[in-house]
Amino acid sequence: MLIVMPSPPPHPLEHGVVLAEVRKVRRAGVVRLRELALPVVAEVARDLPRGDGELPGGPVEKVLRLAVSRMGGGTLQTAAEYSLGLAQGTRDWPAADRRRRAAQVYGVSVERFRKHHEFMVLGQVAEQIVQVAGRTPVTDAPAPAPYDRIPAAHRALRVRVERRTVPVTVHVHSVDLLRDMDVVVSPTNTYFALPAPYKSSISATLRRAGARRDPTGGLVEDRVHDELGSWAARHGAPGRAALPGTVAVTSAGALADQGIRRIYHVAVAVPRPETNDYDVQPADITRGVARVFALLAEEARRYDPPLRSVCLPLLGAGRGGLTPLESFGALWTAVEAELARGADWDIHFVVRRHARADLLERLLTSVGED
């Protein structure tokens, strides 16, 4: 008779070993994950259910993102995202820049962060990886799909403002996929200097999508960039910083073919001297969005049909360092004030991730509740 012995339980991970591998990632960054020897984290990754696609850093990046997502938000999670290069736009940042940005989350010097906070932050990442490994079922059954349906890319919500209900739409895709929108709001720095068109930020995406190209893809006219430069020249701002909250207006360039009529560039990012970083203050976002509505009211009647719809991204939630909640809170202060006085604008928000859309939906549908 053949006796089948049960498989021994997996050996529990040692926190110190996992922490050593997490520290390797901090030094190298996620862009070099495939070059690193991370046998323990790789073993955890092999036991995770397979998703529909692979992250650029492979299964190991999936483990890291899962571990960080379980840290409960706040400064701890934000510092972990910057430390490892998991925050949006930080994948290719040098280790020193990531450490500096993580130190700013706690409001301490880089040296103090390195000696004290960093060990705590990375230790918590390691702890979450250990917990993930302990809860991951080892099975030959096919992994369940992450969704039983495709999440909606456009969410039509009804939001209570004062004594009326207004429609608000949340779009979940890249900003250049918007259609039939009168005004798209774009964040920019106080110098109105657009980033290179190959970058992934909202302003770079709009610059790229607004450019005119020939049939082979060659650049014919960098329309949004050129018009923004002309605006700065007309208003005496070339080469000097404008006040945060200033709004510049351009056409949508080639995006007019998609029904986009205007781009309002809101200066919210204040460059930090001799660094690649920016400071964004929520009050500047609120002031800038209020100015957006003032300009919209000025321009609306000049067009036929009049301008009415406006789409807002989460200003400052990328390189600006604000959390999505902080960004939306600053945006909504101005939006709600405008709607509360009876304005009839058609309000839209655009985000790339469904997790952020879920957050906006929860916040918007709870507006007006006691």
C-alpha positions as CSV (number, residue, x, y, z in Angstrom):
1,M,0.0,0.0,0.0
2,L,1.3,3.4,-1.0
3,I,1.2,5.9,1.9
4,V,1.2,9.5,0.8
5,M,2.7,11.7,3.5
6,P,1.4,15.3,3.8
7,S,3.8,18.0,2.7
8,P,5.5,19.7,5.5
9,P,4.4,23.2,6.3
10,P,6.5,25.9,4.6
11,H,9.3,27.2,6.8
12,P,8.4,30.6,8.2
13,L,10.3,33.4,6.7
14,E,12.9,35.2,8.9
15,H,12.2,38.9,9.1
16,G,15.9,39.8,9.1
17,V,16.5,37.9,5.8
18,V,13.5,39.6,4.2
19,L,14.6,43.0,5.4
20,A,18.0,42.5,3.9
21,E,16.4,41.9,0.5
22,V,14.1,44.9,0.9
23,R,17.2,47.1,1.6
24,K,18.8,45.8,-1.6
25,V,15.7,47.0,-3.5
26,R,15.9,50.4,-1.8
27,R,19.5,50.9,-3.0
28,A,18.9,49.6,-6.5
29,G,15.3,50.7,-7.1
30,V,12.6,48.8,-8.9
31,V,14.0,49.5,-12.4
32,R,16.8,47.1,-11.5
33,L,14.8,44.4,-9.8
34,R,15.6,41.7,-12.5
35,E,19.3,42.2,-11.8
36,L,19.0,41.6,-8.1
37,A,19.4,38.3,-6.2
38,L,16.2,38.2,-4.1
39,P,15.6,34.5,-3.5
40,V,13.2,34.9,-0.5
41,V,11.0,37.5,-2.0
42,A,11.0,35.6,-5.3
43,E,9.8,32.5,-3.5
44,V,6.9,34.4,-2.0
45,A,6.1,35.8,-5.5
46,R,5.9,32.2,-6.9
47,D,3.0,31.4,-4.5
48,L,0.9,34.5,-5.4
49,P,-2.0,34.1,-7.7
50,R,-1.2,35.0,-11.2
51,G,-2.8,38.2,-12.5
52,D,-3.9,39.2,-16.0
53,G,-0.6,41.0,-16.7
54,E,2.9,41.4,-15.4
55,L,4.4,44.5,-13.8
56,P,7.6,45.9,-15.3
57,G,9.5,44.5,-12.3
58,G,7.9,41.1,-12.6
59,P,6.4,39.0,-9.8
60,V,8.8,40.5,-7.2
61,E,7.4,44.0,-7.8
62,K,3.9,42.6,-7.3
63,V,5.0,41.3,-3.9
64,L,6.5,44.6,-2.9
65,R,3.4,46.6,-4.1
66,L,1.1,44.2,-2.2
67,A,3.2,44.5,1.0
68,V,3.2,48.3,0.8
69,S,-0.5,48.5,0.0
70,R,-1.2,46.6,3.3
71,M,0.6,49.3,5.4
72,G,-2.6,51.3,6.1
73,G,-1.8,54.5,4.3
74,G,-0.4,57.6,6.0
75,T,3.2,58.7,6.2
76,L,4.4,55.2,6.8
77,Q,3.1,53.9,3.5
78,T,3.9,57.0,1.6
79,A,7.5,56.9,2.8
80,A,7.8,53.3,1.8
81,E,6.5,54.0,-1.7
82,Y,9.1,56.8,-2.2
83,S,11.9,54.7,-0.6
84,L,11.4,51.8,-3.0
85,G,10.5,53.8,-6.1
86,L,6.9,52.6,-6.1
87,A,5.3,56.0,-6.0
88,Q,4.1,57.3,-9.3
89,G,6.9,58.8,-11.4
90,T,9.7,57.6,-9.1
91,R,10.7,54.3,-10.7
92,D,13.9,55.7,-12.2
93,W,14.8,58.1,-9.3
94,P,18.3,57.7,-7.9
95,A,18.4,56.2,-4.4
96,A,19.5,59.5,-2.9
97,D,16.5,61.3,-4.4
98,R,14.1,58.7,-3.2
99,R,15.6,58.9,0.3
100,R,15.4,62.7,0.3
101,R,11.7,62.6,-0.7
102,A,10.9,60.0,1.9
103,A,12.6,62.1,4.6
104,Q,10.4,65.0,3.6
105,V,7.3,62.9,4.3
106,Y,8.4,62.8,7.9
107,G,9.7,66.4,7.9
108,V,13.2,65.4,9.0
109,S,16.7,65.7,7.6
110,V,18.0,63.0,5.2
111,E,20.6,62.0,7.8
112,R,18.1,61.6,10.6
113,F,15.8,59.6,8.3
114,R,18.6,57.3,7.2
115,K,19.6,56.6,10.8
116,H,16.1,56.2,12.3
117,H,13.0,56.3,10.2
118,E,14.2,54.3,7.2
119,F,14.9,51.2,9.2
120,M,11.4,51.4,10.6
121,V,9.8,51.9,7.2
122,L,11.7,49.1,5.5
123,G,11.2,46.9,8.5
124,Q,7.4,47.3,8.1
125,V,7.6,46.4,4.4
126,A,9.5,43.3,5.4
127,E,6.9,42.5,8.1
128,Q,4.1,42.7,5.5
129,I,6.0,40.4,3.1
130,V,6.3,37.9,6.0
131,Q,2.6,38.1,6.6
132,V,1.8,37.8,2.9
133,A,3.9,34.6,2.7
134,G,2.2,33.2,5.8
135,R,-1.3,33.8,4.4
136,T,-0.7,32.7,0.8
137,P,-2.4,29.4,0.1
138,V,-0.3,26.8,-1.8
139,T,-2.6,25.1,-4.3
140,D,-2.7,23.7,-7.7
141,A,-6.2,25.2,-8.3
142,P,-6.4,28.0,-10.9
143,A,-6.2,31.4,-9.3
144,P,-9.4,33.4,-9.2
145,A,-9.6,36.3,-11.6
146,P,-9.1,39.6,-9.8
147,Y,-12.5,40.9,-11.1
148,D,-15.6,39.1,-12.2
149,R,-16.3,41.9,-14.6
150,I,-14.4,44.7,-16.3
151,P,-14.5,47.8,-14.1
152,A,-16.3,50.8,-15.6
153,A,-14.0,53.3,-17.2
154,H,-16.7,56.1,-16.8
155,R,-18.6,56.4,-13.5
156,A,-21.6,58.6,-13.5
157,L,-22.4,59.7,-10.0
158,R,-25.1,61.9,-8.4
159,V,-23.6,64.2,-5.7
160,R,-25.6,66.2,-3.2
161,V,-24.5,69.8,-2.9
162,E,-26.5,72.2,-0.8
163,R,-30.2,71.5,-1.6
164,R,-29.7,70.0,-5.0
165,T,-28.2,66.9,-6.7
166,V,-25.6,67.4,-9.4
167,P,-24.1,64.9,-11.9
168,V,-20.4,64.3,-11.6
169,T,-18.5,61.9,-13.9
170,V,-15.2,60.1,-12.9
171,H,-13.2,58.9,-15.9
172,V,-10.6,56.1,-15.3
173,H,-8.1,56.3,-18.1
174,S,-5.3,58.4,-19.4
175,V,-6.1,62.1,-19.9
176,D,-5.5,62.0,-23.6
177,L,-8.4,59.5,-24.1
178,L,-11.0,62.1,-23.0
179,R,-13.6,63.0,-25.6
180,D,-16.0,66.0,-26.1
181,M,-14.7,68.0,-23.1
182,D,-14.8,71.8,-23.2
183,V,-12.0,72.4,-20.8
184,V,-9.3,70.0,-19.5
185,V,-7.3,71.2,-16.5
186,S,-3.6,70.5,-16.5
187,P,-1.1,71.0,-13.6
188,T,2.1,72.8,-14.3
189,N,5.0,74.5,-12.5
190,T,5.1,78.1,-11.7
191,Y,7.4,78.8,-14.7
192,F,4.8,77.3,-17.1
193,A,7.6,75.0,-18.4
194,L,6.1,71.9,-19.8
195,P,8.0,68.6,-19.4
196,A,9.4,66.7,-22.3
197,P,6.6,65.0,-24.3
198,Y,7.9,61.5,-23.8
199,K,7.2,61.7,-20.1
200,S,4.2,60.2,-18.3
201,S,2.8,63.2,-16.4
202,I,-0.6,64.7,-17.3
203,S,1.0,67.9,-18.7
204,A,3.5,65.9,-20.8
205,T,0.6,63.7,-22.0
206,L,-1.5,66.7,-23.1
207,R,1.5,68.3,-24.8
208,R,2.2,65.1,-26.7
209,A,-1.5,64.5,-27.6
210,G,-1.9,68.2,-28.7
211,A,1.0,68.2,-31.1
212,R,0.4,68.0,-34.9
213,R,2.3,65.2,-36.6
214,D,2.8,64.1,-40.2
215,P,1.7,60.7,-41.4
216,T,5.1,59.2,-40.3
217,G,4.8,60.6,-36.8
218,G,7.2,63.4,-37.3
219,L,6.5,66.6,-35.3
220,V,4.9,69.3,-37.3
221,E,3.7,71.7,-34.6
222,D,4.2,71.5,-30.8
223,R,0.9,73.5,-30.4
224,V,0.2,73.4,-26.7
225,H,3.9,74.1,-25.8
226,D,4.2,77.0,-28.2
227,E,0.9,78.6,-27.1
228,L,1.8,78.3,-23.5
229,G,5.1,80.0,-24.2
230,S,3.3,82.8,-26.0
231,W,0.9,83.2,-23.1
232,A,3.9,83.6,-20.7
233,A,5.5,86.1,-23.0
234,R,2.4,88.2,-23.3
235,H,1.9,88.3,-19.6
236,G,5.5,89.2,-18.8
237,A,6.3,85.8,-17.3
238,P,9.0,84.1,-19.5
239,G,11.8,82.9,-17.3
240,R,10.3,84.0,-14.0
241,A,8.0,82.3,-11.7
242,A,4.3,83.2,-11.6
243,L,2.3,83.1,-8.3
244,P,1.0,79.6,-7.4
245,G,-2.6,79.4,-8.5
246,T,-2.1,81.3,-11.7
247,V,-4.0,79.9,-14.7
248,A,-2.8,80.1,-18.3
249,V,-5.2,79.2,-21.2
250,T,-4.3,77.5,-24.5
251,S,-6.1,75.7,-27.2
252,A,-6.1,71.9,-27.2
253,G,-4.1,71.6,-30.4
254,A,-4.7,68.3,-32.1
255,L,-7.0,67.2,-29.3
256,A,-9.6,69.4,-30.9
257,D,-10.2,66.5,-33.2
258,Q,-11.4,64.6,-30.1
259,G,-13.8,67.4,-29.1
260,I,-11.4,69.0,-26.5
261,R,-11.7,72.8,-26.8
262,R,-9.4,74.4,-24.2
263,I,-6.6,73.5,-21.8
264,Y,-6.3,75.5,-18.6
265,H,-2.8,75.2,-17.2
266,V,-2.8,75.7,-13.4
267,A,0.5,76.6,-11.8
268,V,0.6,74.5,-8.6
269,A,4.1,73.0,-8.5
270,V,6.8,75.3,-7.0
271,P,10.3,73.9,-8.1
272,R,12.7,73.4,-5.2
273,P,16.0,75.0,-6.1
274,E,18.8,72.7,-7.2
275,T,16.7,69.6,-7.0
276,N,14.2,67.7,-9.2
277,D,11.5,68.0,-6.6
278,Y,8.5,70.3,-6.3
279,D,6.4,71.7,-3.4
280,V,2.6,71.7,-3.8
281,Q,0.4,73.4,-1.3
282,P,-3.3,72.4,-1.1
283,A,-4.3,76.1,-0.7
284,D,-2.7,76.8,-4.1
285,I,-4.7,74.0,-5.7
286,T,-7.9,75.5,-4.2
287,R,-7.0,78.9,-5.4
288,G,-6.1,77.7,-8.8
289,V,-9.3,75.7,-9.3
290,A,-11.3,78.7,-8.2
291,R,-9.5,80.7,-10.9
292,V,-10.4,78.0,-13.4
293,F,-14.1,78.6,-12.8
294,A,-13.6,82.3,-13.0
295,L,-11.9,82.0,-16.4
296,L,-14.5,79.5,-17.5
297,A,-17.3,82.0,-16.7
298,E,-15.4,84.7,-18.7
299,E,-14.8,82.5,-21.8
300,A,-18.0,80.5,-21.8
301,R,-20.2,82.9,-23.8
302,R,-17.5,83.5,-26.4
303,Y,-18.0,80.1,-27.9
304,D,-20.9,78.5,-29.7
305,P,-22.0,76.3,-28.0
306,P,-20.9,77.9,-24.8
307,L,-18.2,76.2,-22.7
308,R,-19.8,74.1,-20.0
309,S,-17.9,70.9,-19.1
310,V,-14.6,70.9,-17.2
311,C,-12.4,67.9,-16.3
312,L,-10.0,68.0,-13.4
313,P,-7.2,65.5,-12.5
314,L,-5.9,65.1,-9.0
315,L,-3.5,68.1,-9.0
316,G,-0.3,67.6,-7.0
317,A,-0.8,63.9,-6.5
318,G,2.1,62.8,-8.7
319,R,5.5,64.4,-8.3
320,G,3.9,67.1,-6.1
321,G,3.8,64.5,-3.3
322,L,0.2,65.0,-2.1
323,T,-1.9,62.0,-1.3
324,P,-4.9,61.5,-3.5
325,L,-7.1,62.4,-0.5
326,E,-5.2,65.6,0.1
327,S,-5.4,66.6,-3.6
328,F,-9.1,65.8,-3.9
329,G,-9.9,67.7,-0.7
330,A,-8.2,70.8,-2.1
331,L,-10.0,70.4,-5.4
332,W,-13.4,69.8,-4.0
333,T,-13.2,72.9,-1.7
334,A,-13.3,75.0,-4.9
335,V,-15.7,72.8,-6.8
336,E,-18.2,72.6,-4.0
337,A,-18.1,76.3,-3.5
338,E,-18.8,76.9,-7.2
339,L,-21.7,74.4,-7.3
340,A,-23.1,75.7,-4.0
341,R,-23.7,79.1,-5.5
342,G,-25.8,77.6,-8.2
343,A,-23.3,77.2,-11.1
344,D,-24.4,74.8,-13.8
345,W,-21.0,73.4,-14.9
346,D,-20.7,69.8,-16.0
347,I,-18.0,68.5,-13.6
348,H,-15.6,65.6,-14.5
349,F,-12.6,64.1,-12.8
350,V,-10.0,61.9,-14.5
351,V,-7.7,59.3,-12.8
352,R,-5.6,56.5,-14.2
353,R,-6.2,53.9,-11.5
354,H,-9.4,52.2,-10.4
355,A,-8.3,52.4,-6.8
356,R,-8.3,56.2,-7.0
357,A,-11.6,56.1,-8.8
358,D,-13.0,54.0,-5.9
359,L,-11.7,56.6,-3.4
360,L,-13.3,59.5,-5.4
361,E,-16.6,57.6,-5.7
362,R,-16.7,57.0,-1.9
363,L,-15.9,60.6,-1.1
364,L,-18.4,62.0,-3.7
365,T,-21.3,59.8,-2.8
366,S,-20.8,60.7,0.9
367,V,-20.9,64.5,0.3
368,G,-23.9,66.0,2.1
369,E,-24.4,63.1,4.5
370,D,-24.8,63.9,8.1
